[in-house]
Amino acid sequence: MAIPESKNHLNFLHRPSPSLNYSTTPTFETLAFEEVRSSSEKPCTLTAFVLHGLLGSGSNWRSFSQSLASSCSSEWRMVLVDLRNHGKSANIEGLNPPHDIFNAAKDLANLVKSHGWAWPDVVIGHSWGGKVALQFAQSCATGDYGESVALPKQLWVLDSVPGEGRLENSYEVEKILKVLQSLPSSLPSGKWLVNHLIELGFSDILAEWIGSCLKKSGEQETLTFKPEAVIQMLNSFWETSYWSFLEHPPKGMEINIVVAEKSDAWKPDVIQRLESLENQKESAAEGEVSVHVLPNSGHWVHVDNPKGLLEIMSPKISSLST
C-alpha cells in the first residue's frame, strides 16, 4: 500500500528541477498517467513505468521520479501511472472487474497499445504495484499481450513480498474499508471523516491517510476510490504468488527486489528464500534476481530514504543507456 505524499513529504523530497519536463495526459479509456522527462530538449528513447501502491496514485512518486530522471541520461521518461480505481483512473469507464493483479497488469499493456508506445524498458512498482509489475513481466513472457511485446529489461519491486499471505496490520485496513462502504458517497469534509474514523477506534495515522484520499464534489467531498473495488484488489494481493516466476526469470531480465530495513513485511524465511534466488542463476537462458536492503527505511521507501533508494536504483537504470 502507498500513502499519498503530504505537504511535509513534498517539502522533504526534492523540488522539480528546472531541466525536467513533466505533463499530465487527458483521460482516455485507458489508464491516466503523468510523464516526467529527463530532458525537454532531446527525444526520450527509454521508458520506465512507475506504479504506486494501494490507495495511492502516480503523483505520490513525482518527486522521487524527478530525482531519478535527472540522475539518468537525457534519454529517459518516467510514466507515473494511476492504476485502476486510483487517482485519475478511478472514474474511467471500461476498467471492469475483477479488480485484481492480473487485470491491473493488463491495463498497462492496453495503455502501451492504445498510445502506440514502445514497451517499457523498466517497470518500477511499490507495494501493491510491485506485484502488478511482476504480473506484467510474467504476462509479457508468456505471450498474454501478443507476439509483438518486448520484455522489460529491469523490474524493480519495492518493499513488496512476492508470495502469498497477509500482514498483521492488513486486518485494520480491511476493517476500515468496510466502514467506508457503509458511508454515504458524499462526505462533509476530510476533517469530518478523520474524526469519525478516530471515534470508531482507528489509529490517527490510518484515519489521516484515508482522509487524504478525498476530492472536492460541490460543497462536499467524495472518496477517490471505490471501497468495494479496493477490497477486491487487496484480496488479490494476498492471494497471488510470484515465487515460481522469480525462480526462473526470463532471459535478459533483471529483477531487483528492494527490502526496506525497518519494514515489518519481511519474515526471515522470505529473506532467506530471496537470497538463495540471488545466488542461483541456473543457466544463461534465464534472467537474474538481485536483492537490495534499503537502510533506515520503513515501507514508504521513497519518503523514508529517497537518497538511499536513488543510490541503489540510478546506477543500474542508467546502465541501460549505454
matplotlib code that plots the C-alpha trace (Angstrom):
import matplotlib.pyplot as plt

x = [0.0, 1.2, 0.4, -0.1, 2.6, 1.6, 2.8, 5.6, 6.6, 6.7, 8.9, 11.1, 11.8, 13.5, 11.5, 11.3, 14.5, 14.1, 15.6, 12.8, 9.7, 6.5, 2.9, -0.4, -2.4, -6.1, -8.2, -8.9, -10.4, -7.1, -5.2, -4.5, -0.8, 1.7, 5.1, 8.4, 11.2, 14.9, 15.2, 12.7, 15.1, 16.0, 13.7, 13.3, 14.1, 13.9, 10.9, 10.2, 6.7, 6.3, 3.4, 2.1, 0.6, -2.9, -4.8, -2.0, -1.6, 1.1, 1.6, 2.9, 6.1, 6.5, 9.3, 11.3, 10.8, 12.0, 15.2, 15.6, 15.1, 17.6, 20.2, 19.9, 20.7, 18.7, 17.0, 14.6, 11.0, 9.2, 5.5, 3.7, 0.6, -2.7, -3.7, -7.3, -9.7, -7.0, -6.2, -7.5, -8.1, -10.8, -13.6, -12.5, -15.2, -14.2, -11.8, -14.2, -13.9, -12.5, -10.3, -7.2, -3.5, -3.9, -6.3, -4.2, -1.2, -3.3, -4.3, -0.7, -0.4, -3.6, -2.1, 1.0, -1.1, -3.6, -0.8, 1.3, 4.3, 7.3, 7.1, 8.7, 12.4, 11.9, 8.9, 9.1, 6.4, 5.9, 3.9, 0.7, 2.3, 5.2, 3.1, 1.5, 5.0, 5.7, 2.4, 3.1, 6.5, 5.2, 2.4, 4.8, 7.0, 4.1, 2.6, -0.6, -0.2, 0.6, 3.7, 4.9, 5.6, 9.2, 10.1, 11.2, 15.0, 14.7, 12.0, 12.1, 9.9, 9.9, 9.1, 6.5, 6.7, 6.3, 4.5, 1.0, -0.1, -1.4, 0.4, -0.8, -1.8, -3.9, -6.9, -7.3, -7.2, -9.8, -12.0, -11.7, -12.6, -15.8, -16.7, -16.2, -18.6, -21.3, -20.9, -22.7, -20.9, -20.6, -19.0, -18.9, -15.1, -11.9, -11.7, -15.2, -14.1, -10.8, -12.7, -15.4, -12.8, -10.8, -14.1, -14.6, -11.3, -8.9, -5.4, -4.7, -2.2, -4.7, -7.5, -5.4, -4.3, -7.9, -8.8, -6.3, -8.0, -10.8, -11.7, -14.0, -17.5, -19.5, -19.8, -18.9, -16.1, -16.0, -13.5, -11.1, -11.6, -14.5, -14.0, -15.6, -13.1, -10.1, -11.2, -11.0, -7.6, -6.3, -7.5, -5.9, -2.6, -2.7, -3.7, -1.1, 2.4, 5.3, 7.9, 7.9, 8.4, 11.4, 12.8, 13.0, 13.1, 13.1, 16.4, 17.7, 15.6, 17.0, 14.5, 15.5, 13.9, 14.3, 13.7, 13.1, 15.3, 12.6, 9.6, 7.5, 6.6, 9.7, 10.0, 13.4, 12.4, 11.3, 14.6, 16.5, 14.5, 15.2, 18.9, 19.0, 17.4, 20.0, 22.8, 21.0, 21.2, 20.8, 21.7, 22.5, 18.9, 17.5, 17.5, 18.6, 17.3, 19.1, 18.2, 18.9, 18.4, 17.4, 18.7, 16.9, 13.6, 10.2, 7.6, 7.4, 10.8, 10.5, 9.8, 11.9, 15.1, 14.8, 18.5, 19.4, 16.8, 18.2, 21.7, 20.5, 18.4, 20.1, 23.4, 21.5, 18.8, 21.5, 23.4, 20.7, 21.5, 25.0]
y = [0.0, 3.5, 6.7, 9.9, 12.5, 15.0, 18.6, 17.7, 14.8, 17.1, 19.6, 16.8, 15.5, 17.4, 20.1, 19.7, 20.6, 23.3, 21.0, 18.4, 18.4, 16.8, 16.8, 15.2, 13.5, 13.8, 10.9, 8.2, 4.8, 3.5, 4.5, 8.1, 8.9, 11.7, 11.9, 13.1, 13.5, 13.9, 16.5, 18.7, 19.2, 15.7, 12.9, 10.2, 6.7, 4.8, 4.5, 3.5, 2.8, 3.8, 2.0, 3.2, 1.1, 0.6, 3.8, 5.8, 7.5, 8.2, 11.7, 10.1, 9.2, 12.5, 13.9, 10.7, 10.2, 13.7, 12.9, 9.5, 11.0, 13.8, 11.3, 9.2, 10.2, 12.6, 9.7, 8.7, 9.4, 8.2, 7.3, 7.7, 5.6, 5.8, 2.2, 1.2, 2.6, 5.0, 8.7, 10.0, 6.4, 5.9, 7.3, 5.8, 3.6, 0.2, -0.9, -3.7, -6.2, -8.4, -5.8, -7.9, -8.0, -9.7, -7.1, -4.2, -5.5, -6.0, -2.3, -1.4, -3.4, -1.7, 1.6, 0.8, -0.4, 2.4, 5.1, 3.1, 3.3, 1.0, -1.4, -0.1, -0.8, -0.7, -1.2, 0.1, -1.0, -0.2, -2.5, -3.4, -2.0, -4.3, -7.4, -5.6, -5.2, -8.9, -9.9, -7.5, -9.1, -12.6, -11.9, -10.4, -13.5, -15.9, -14.1, -12.8, -9.5, -10.8, -11.6, -8.0, -7.5, -6.7, -7.7, -5.1, -5.2, -4.4, -4.9, -3.1, -4.5, -2.1, -3.4, -5.9, -9.5, -11.7, -14.6, -15.2, -14.3, -11.4, -8.9, -8.4, -4.8, -5.7, -6.6, -3.0, -1.8, -4.3, -3.2, 0.5, -0.2, -2.0, 1.1, 3.3, 1.1, 1.9, 5.7, 7.9, 8.7, 12.4, 13.5, 16.9, 17.2, 15.3, 16.5, 15.1, 11.7, 11.6, 12.4, 9.9, 7.1, 8.0, 7.9, 4.4, 3.3, 3.5, 4.9, 8.6, 7.7, 5.4, 7.9, 10.7, 8.6, 7.8, 11.4, 12.4, 10.3, 12.7, 15.0, 18.0, 17.5, 20.7, 21.7, 18.2, 15.7, 12.1, 9.3, 9.0, 5.2, 2.7, 0.7, -2.5, -2.5, -1.8, -4.8, -7.0, -5.6, -6.2, -9.8, -10.3, -9.1, -11.6, -14.5, -14.2, -15.5, -14.9, -17.2, -19.6, -16.6, -15.4, -18.9, -18.8, -15.2, -14.7, -14.4, -10.8, -9.6, -8.4, -8.4, -6.2, -6.7, -3.8, -4.7, -1.8, -2.4, -1.4, -2.8, -5.3, -7.2, -9.4, -12.6, -14.3, -17.3, -15.0, -13.1, -16.4, -17.6, -14.4, -14.6, -18.2, -16.9, -14.2, -16.8, -19.3, -18.4, -21.9, -21.1, -18.4, -19.0, -17.3, -13.8, -12.9, -11.8, -9.1, -8.2, -4.8, -3.8, -0.1, 1.1, 3.5, 3.0, 1.6, 0.7, 4.2, 3.9, 7.0, 9.1, 7.5, 7.3, 8.7, 9.4, 5.8, 4.4, 6.6, 5.4, 1.8, 2.3, 5.1, 3.3, 0.2, 2.1, 4.4, 1.4, 0.7, 4.0, 2.8]
z = [0.0, -0.6, 1.4, -0.6, -0.2, 2.4, 2.2, 4.6, 2.4, -0.6, 1.2, 2.4, -1.1, -3.9, -5.7, -9.5, -11.4, -14.0, -16.5, -16.2, -18.2, -16.9, -18.1, -17.4, -20.1, -20.6, -19.5, -22.1, -22.0, -20.7, -17.5, -16.6, -16.3, -15.9, -17.6, -16.1, -18.7, -18.0, -20.8, -22.6, -25.5, -26.6, -27.6, -25.0, -26.2, -22.9, -20.7, -17.1, -15.8, -12.1, -10.2, -6.9, -4.0, -2.8, -2.1, -3.7, -7.1, -9.6, -8.2, -4.9, -6.9, -8.7, -6.5, -6.5, -10.2, -11.0, -9.0, -10.7, -14.2, -13.5, -12.3, -15.5, -19.1, -21.1, -22.9, -20.1, -19.4, -16.3, -16.8, -13.5, -13.8, -11.9, -11.5, -11.9, -9.2, -8.1, -8.8, -12.2, -13.3, -10.7, -12.9, -16.2, -17.8, -19.2, -16.4, -15.5, -12.6, -11.4, -9.8, -9.4, -10.0, -13.4, -14.8, -13.3, -15.3, -18.4, -18.1, -18.6, -21.8, -23.0, -22.2, -24.3, -27.2, -27.2, -27.5, -29.9, -27.5, -27.4, -24.5, -21.3, -20.7, -16.9, -14.6, -11.0, -8.6, -4.9, -2.6, -4.4, -7.6, -7.1, -7.7, -10.7, -12.1, -11.6, -13.2, -16.1, -16.7, -16.4, -18.8, -21.3, -21.0, -21.5, -24.6, -22.9, -24.6, -28.1, -30.1, -30.6, -26.9, -25.7, -22.2, -19.6, -19.2, -15.5, -12.9, -9.6, -6.8, -3.9, -0.4, -1.8, -0.6, -3.7, -2.1, -0.6, 2.9, 4.9, 7.1, 10.6, 10.0, 6.9, 9.1, 10.2, 6.6, 5.6, 8.5, 7.6, 4.0, 5.2, 7.3, 4.2, 2.3, 4.8, 4.5, 2.0, -1.2, -0.3, 2.9, 4.7, 4.7, 5.2, 8.8, 9.4, 8.0, 10.0, 13.3, 12.5, 11.9, 15.1, 17.1, 15.7, 17.2, 14.2, 14.6, 13.9, 11.1, 9.3, 9.7, 8.3, 5.4, 4.4, 5.0, 2.4, -0.2, -0.9, -3.8, -3.9, -5.2, -5.0, -1.3, -0.2, -0.8, -2.1, -1.9, -4.8, -4.8, -4.5, -1.3, -2.6, -5.5, -3.2, -1.1, -4.2, -5.0, -1.5, -1.5, -4.9, -3.4, -0.6, -2.8, -5.6, -5.6, -8.0, -6.4, -9.5, -11.8, -9.6, -9.7, -13.5, -14.7, -18.5, -20.3, -20.4, -17.5, -14.1, -11.3, -8.4, -5.0, -2.6, 1.1, 3.4, 6.5, 9.0, 7.2, 9.1, 5.9, 5.7, 7.6, 8.0, 5.8, 3.0, 3.1, 3.1, 0.1, -1.8, -1.1, -2.4, -5.6, -5.9, -5.9, -8.1, -11.8, -13.3, -16.9, -19.5, -20.7, -17.7, -16.2, -12.7, -9.3, -7.2, -3.6, -2.1, 1.5, 1.9, 5.3, 7.6, 5.8, 6.6, 4.0, 2.5, 0.8, -1.4, 1.7, 4.4, 2.5, -1.1, -1.3, -0.4, -2.9, -5.6, -4.9, -5.4, -8.5, -10.5, -11.5, -12.7, -14.7, -16.1, -17.4, -19.9, -21.6, -22.6]

ax = plt.figure().add_subplot(projection="3d")
ax.plot(x, y, z, "-o")
ax.set_aspect("equal")
plt.show()
